[in-house]
Amino acid sequence: MEIKSTKRKGVHRLAVSGEATIYGVSQAADAVRAALAGAESLQVDLSGVSEIDSAFIQLLLAAGRQADRDEKKMEIVGYGGFGEEAMLVLSALHVEPSAG
Amino acid sequence: MDLEQGKKIYIEESRELLDDMDQALLALESDPSDSELINRIFRTAHTIKGSGGMFGFDEIVSFTHVLETLLDKVRAGKVPIELDAKGQSPLLALLFRSRDHLAKMIESLVSGEGVPGAETEDLVGLLKSFSGAGESNAPPKAAPAAPETGPATADHPYHISVRFGRDTFRHGMDPAAFLHPLAKLGEITSVICVLDSLPALNDEAFDPENCCLGFEINLSTTASKTEIEDVFEFVREESRIAILPPESRAGEFVDLIKSHPGEDMELGAYLVQCCAVTSTEIMRALEEQKKGGGLIGEILVKQGSIQKEVVHAALEKQKTVRAQKAQEASSIRVDAGKLESLIDLVGELVIAGANVLQLSQKAGSGALVESASGVYRLVEELREIALSVRMVPIGETFTRFQRVVRDISKELGKEISLVISGGEAELDKTVVEKINDPLVHLVRNSIDHGIETPEVREQRGKPAKGTIRLNAYHDAGTIVIEVSDDGGGLNRERILKKAVERGLISAGQNLSDREVYRLIFEAGFSTAEKVTDLSGRGVGMDVVRRNIEALRGSVDVSSEEGKGTKVTIRLPLTLAIIDGFQVGVGGNSYVVPLDMVVECVELTEADRRSSNGRDFVNLRGEVLPFVMLKHLFGGNGKRDARENIVVIQYAGMKAGFVVDELMGEVQTVIKPLGKVFQGLKGVSGATILGSGEVALILDVPALVRLAVEREGAMESVNR
């Protein structure tokens, strides 16, 4: 898993690529924490993700909760080619897939 | 099996089944919607038919078959039980009649007399017409039943609730991955991800490797609960999983449980066998129970494993099965003759044992006395048990009266309810059998003469519905049976008038209420203004009294005009062996039932003097009438310097028997007196003592009455 972090006009963008799974979840957590701390708005781009699991989705959710609490904006801006089930879970998360 | 023997059992069983059918019909009358009752009636008819076929009782089989056909239709709801404006059901009336007819057919097997064929045909015609009506009128009901057993539809999905364990991720498990195999079982109609326990990213508690996820899933599937549970096999240890079957399935489970062959099992076992819950769910519930207590059914419902009504049905089932089991376990059919000889033998053993004990005491060998006492004690226990074998609760006899009351009150246009209490009081089977006829008489009397018609009752400011009570309880070695009603009561004047008319008493004789009421037990006495079918012919009450006295019992009546009448019957608990108290009078031995002995006091010379030749003493400020048994029974032997009074209590009356010698407790085997001696007053039987001597058993009711009446006479003279 790779996470590329870019920052433009107060918008922090995290582009995740590869296998977004339990194995990288701690690393990702640190990256998300850092990104949220330094920006007003966070965009997570999952379009490069080949596989995602519940642990990673859970992380995104916890991040979402944190953003809500800090009154910051967080959105998912791209979905990779991961499986149906993950989509099911994501849809269950009530995270509106804003972009496809 | 010996055919005769089998036939006997069949008749015996059929009688019981018919009793049961009667009870069920009565219950059905008050609650026509209870389908379990119809089932019960159907089953009894079915069993009678089935076993009847085994013995080739074709008439019974063909009649029961027609009855069964109708019952089956009633059961299926094709023939409804409809009540008319008066709350009567022609169908139920027919079922009652059919039951009675069936009873007649069974009894005819005993008597050998045939049953009038015309009546059978008549009933068969009626039964068929009812069944036929169901055939044509009822809408085809079979069709809509089918979908219920079909697959769960989208409207009724399984509800699966999963909360994954903390370590799910660490164990390499992905919650989302379970959705796929679930989707294979059926259609996932909705998934909600539950994140209640998920902290925010920066929270101390947040650990990205902890799993805080849960799902609420609706799944439409035909799969069983176990199949669904298997999907979660690898996480079920650490997760909480609840699979709630669809509502539609709940009904199915309830049916399954109801039709489950009756085996006594734990509640959980039922639910698992019917696939309502899985064994894992039960295990978890049991663990929960171990930790926190509570009822397994409630825990299962709380866990979301099952609907409440399913647990309810299972509990009901468990209860009925247990009740059945209890009944089976507590009854073995034994030939009454065998029991009779057992009791006889035990009786002989008691006498022989007493003899051994006495001889051993005479021989003066300590060891011999000890072992003889040991044997005697065992014999005593054996006696207790042997007698208790014959003890049956009177309740069964009582419940039969429900039907009697229902039928007669309908016939007479009276509204009467029968209230039964104390049905658990036990007494000897032979006594129960013999008391039935007198009770029927008394209950009929109450219905016929006691309870007024609804109109009269309302005029008198009483509830239109009359009440007859049957009550039983134990009291000092006797059983007391009360038949009471809240009817018009006895009319003292009318009884007196009639008694004078019949020459039972002379006009102007001064009698207490009690004495007046007792007149109704005299032969040829009836106060009913009109003679009906049922009673009032002047036979009856005297027969009742004779029957009861033949059982060494007594009967009494109390009444309050306008309020009601109460007949009290007292009977000895057993006719075979009793604990007795042996006394000596004039060189002879007599036995008093120990239960009736209150105390023994000395009759002092001072007492004798102060009694002034009248037969009563002052017992601690109380007047105690007594009977000098020596005067009554004679006997040689000089008067001892000391005499004793044995104080006896019977039916609320106290009296003393003056005796020469107190000899102590003795087990008494009651031997009836021969016909020649039956006219003897004051003696109810005889017994053989350990020494081989014969002792007479005192007729306590008669003697107490004698003493009390004498005292009463004395008082009225003094007045």
Interface residues (C-beta under 8 A of the other chain):
Chain A: I22 V25 S26 A28 A29 V32 R33 L36 D53 S54 A55 I57 Q58 L59 L61 A62 A63 R65 Q66 D68 R69 E84 E85 A86 L88 V89 S91 A92 L93
Chain B: F169 R170 G172 D174 P175 A176 A177 L179 H180 I188 V191 I192 C193 L195 L198 P199 A200 L201 N202 D203 F206 P208 E209 C211 C212 L213 F215
